[in-house]
């Protein structure tokens, strides 16, 4: 398992230990992008395709990590 104890994989997800940290970096980036997108959505000028891409990425990460 990864050295980073902050990331817990979903049951049944098998990733090589060295990959968990790399995938976790992507998850962090998506969470940050999600926060930014939420901010932009409040301003009502966020493109629909950006919102959809972010949501699809977060859904994918949710299938890998528990948060």
N, C-alpha and C positions, 0 to 999 in steps of 0.2 A: 504494500500500500504506500501511498505517497507520504513524504516526510511532513507535508503540510496537514496538520490535524484539523484544520478548519473546513475541509471539504469531505463530505461523506457521500459516497456513491449510493445510488438507488439500489435496492436489492436486485440481484441478478445481473447487474452491470459489471462487466469484467474489462478493466483497462490495465495495461502494463503500468507498473508503478511510475516509470519515468514519463508516461503520457498523461497521468492524472494532473500533474502540475501545469503542463502545457495546455490541456483542455480547460483547466481552472482559470488560466489567464484569459482565455476566450470568454469564459462565463463572466468574469469580472468586467471585461470590456462590454459585453452585451448588457449587463446590469447598469453600467454607467450610461450606455447609449439609451437604455430604457428610461433612466431618470431624466436625461436630456430631452428625449422625445416627449415625455410627460409634460415637462416644462413648456416645450414648444406647442404641444396640443392645447395647453391652457391659453395660449395666445391665438389659437385657431388658424394658424398658418402652416401647420405641419402637413407635408404631402402624405397622402394616403399610402403610397407605396413604401415610404420610409416606416410608417407605423406598422404596416404588415410585415415588413422584413424583420423589424425588431421583435415583434410578437412571435414570429416563426422561430427566430433564434432562441428566444427565451423558452419557448415550448420545448425545443430540442434539448436545451441545457437542463430543463426540468426533468427530462426523461433520463438524464445521466446523473445529476446531483440532487440531493435533498437539500432544500432551503426553505 
